[in-house]
Amino acid sequence: MSSRFEIQPIGRFVGPSAPVKRPREIACFSYNDKHEYLQDDSCIRYYYPPDIGADLSKGFDTFQKLDDSADDHLDSLLKTIIHTEKKTGVKTDAQVITWRGMMTKLMSSIFSDRDGFEMNATFYQDTIFIEENHEYKRQSQARQSAQVPQPGRPSQDMMSFWGYKFETLCLLPSTWAETSRDYIENRQSEIVNNYAQYCSIVRTGIGNTSLVIGGEVDAVWDFKPTDDSPINWVELKTSAEIRNDRDMVTFERKLLKFWIQSFLLGVPKIIVGFRTPDGFLTRIEEIDTASIPGTVKRKGKGTWDGNMCINFASGLLDFLKATVNDDGVYRIQRKERSPNIEVFKIEETGHGDILSDEFINWRIKLALGPTPSEGPV
């Protein structure tokens, strides 16, 4: 038996925004140049403006692309939570724990019906854990790669590379003062590699739901403070130059995803690299994340509304808490252009592979408390 959350009519989500709790980083981890997990912030990168006119296609033939065919579930996120809980001796308290990508899909689905999605969820110790259904993701990627571009248009793989190339042109491994002039001036020749990542884990809240969300952050604007101050993260994006009204609508739809991704992790600034149709960087634009919904409302084509996205997410999360509330594995599914999001059980017991044995064993140990010989957990 399945439960449905109706997306239509979206008019019921109009109005002032549901309360939102400012995202605050509670932990982080890195993947190094070999994509090995590290429990530190060693792969944090620093923003420095790129050279305008750069060829974003340069280096495509030497691109070191991460093979993401394996299903990593929530493993790195859970590993970092274990590490944090071992330090504090306190369970990470949240009603939903997931990757940012899952929350982006859920939150944007009110205004984005072209793409479907499938996720797996399980309920454990009063928390819903949500991951992407890897098989669905793999099939979607295969369909995308199989699409034949129109004559004269770049391939999907090339356009994907342009985004990674733009990041390489914008990033420094250390602060500007600690980076050699030679490195800064020769970023165009750096081999592009998407193995290394810095991932931030934040605690936040939307409506009545507390969340812990993990996601990759591209760079920091200046430095990462050692206290609880907001971090000046930067999100890097590319987009085609806007030449007409049709391009403007396309860009406005892109801004929906840009805004949600940054909003969820508390990233205050997005830097968009605009490019020619054949991949030459023409200009960059710095956009304050918080200003995007207002700008779209005042000057845009009315393709989406920020407050409605938040209210929709708040209602959907309440629905998930009322539905995913028992042992077993659930599927969260939206078919392409479907007017609803469906939730149904696919396994009656257990947690599938969503939760690692390491995480479950740790949580059992944490719940039991320390033995007399161990002292605090």
GIZI-V254087 format. One record per backbone hydrogen bond with DSSP energy under -1.0 kcal/mol. NH is the residue of the N-H (numbers start at 1). CO is the residue of the C=O. E is the energy in kcal/mol with one decimal. If there is no record, write none. Layout:
# GIZI-V254087
nh:co:e
NH:CO:E
NH:CO:E
This chain:
# GIZI-V254087
nh:co:e
3:343:-2.8
5:341:-2.9
7:339:-2.8
8:339:-1.0
12:9:-1.3
13:10:-2.1
14:11:-1.5
21:205:-2.5
24:203:-1.9
26:201:-3.0
27:201:-1.5
29:199:-1.9
30:38:-2.7
31:197:-2.5
32:36:-1.9
35:32:-2.6
38:30:-2.9
40:38:-1.7
44:41:-1.7
46:172:-2.5
47:220:-2.1
48:170:-2.5
53:281:-2.5
54:51:-1.3
56:279:-2.8
58:55:-1.1
60:57:-1.9
62:59:-1.2
63:60:-1.0
64:192:-2.8
65:63:-1.1
75:72:-2.0
78:74:-2.8
79:75:-2.6
80:76:-1.9
81:77:-1.9
82:78:-2.5
83:79:-2.1
84:80:-2.3
85:81:-2.8
86:82:-2.4
87:83:-1.4
88:84:-2.3
89:85:-3.0
95:210:-1.4
96:210:-1.4
97:128:-2.6
98:212:-2.0
100:214:-3.0
103:99:-1.4
104:100:-2.6
105:101:-1.8
106:102:-2.3
107:103:-2.9
108:104:-2.2
111:108:-1.7
117:334:-2.2
119:332:-2.7
120:131:-2.5
121:330:-2.5
122:129:-1.8
124:127:-2.7
127:124:-1.3
128:95:-2.8
129:122:-2.9
130:97:-2.1
131:120:-2.8
133:118:-2.5
137:133:-2.0
138:134:-2.7
139:135:-2.2
140:136:-2.3
141:137:-2.4
142:138:-2.1
143:139:-2.2
144:140:-2.2
145:141:-2.6
146:142:-1.6
147:144:-1.1
153:150:-2.6
159:155:-2.2
160:156:-2.1
161:157:-2.1
162:158:-2.1
163:159:-1.0
164:160:-1.3
165:161:-3.0
166:162:-2.4
167:163:-1.8
168:164:-2.2
169:165:-2.1
171:167:-1.1
172:46:-2.3
179:176:-1.1
184:180:-2.0
185:181:-2.5
186:182:-1.1
189:186:-1.5
190:187:-1.1
194:64:-1.5
197:31:-2.0
199:29:-3.0
200:215:-2.6
201:27:-2.5
202:213:-2.8
203:24:-2.5
204:211:-2.7
206:209:-2.1
207:19:-3.1
209:206:-2.0
211:204:-3.0
212:96:-2.3
213:202:-2.2
214:98:-1.7
215:200:-2.1
217:198:-2.7
219:234:-1.5
220:45:-2.2
221:232:-3.3
233:231:-2.1
234:219:-2.9
235:269:-2.3
237:271:-2.4
239:273:-2.1
241:275:-2.4
248:244:-1.8
249:245:-2.2
250:246:-2.0
251:247:-2.6
252:248:-2.4
253:249:-2.1
254:250:-1.8
255:251:-2.3
258:254:-2.5
259:255:-3.0
260:256:-2.4
261:257:-2.7
262:258:-1.8
263:259:-3.2
264:260:-2.5
266:262:-1.0
267:262:-2.8
270:287:-3.0
271:235:-3.0
272:285:-2.6
273:237:-3.1
274:283:-2.5
275:239:-2.0
276:280:-2.0
279:276:-2.1
281:54:-2.7
282:274:-2.9
283:274:-1.2
285:272:-2.2
287:270:-3.2
289:268:-2.2
291:288:-1.4
292:289:-1.4
295:291:-2.3
296:292:-2.6
297:293:-2.1
298:294:-2.4
299:295:-3.0
300:296:-1.3
309:305:-1.7
310:306:-2.1
311:307:-2.6
312:308:-2.6
313:309:-2.6
314:310:-2.5
315:311:-2.2
316:312:-2.8
317:313:-2.6
318:314:-1.8
319:315:-2.1
320:316:-2.5
321:317:-2.3
322:318:-1.6
323:319:-1.1
324:320:-3.2
325:323:-1.5
328:350:-1.5
329:347:-2.3
330:121:-3.2
331:344:-3.5
332:119:-2.7
333:342:-3.0
334:117:-2.7
337:113:-2.8
338:335:-2.4
341:5:-2.4
342:333:-3.2
343:3:-2.8
344:331:-1.8
346:329:-3.1
347:329:-1.8
354:351:-1.6
360:356:-2.2
361:357:-3.0
362:358:-2.0
363:359:-2.7
364:360:-2.2
365:361:-2.1
366:362:-2.9
367:363:-2.3
368:364:-1.8
369:365:-1.2
374:371:-1.2
375:371:-1.5
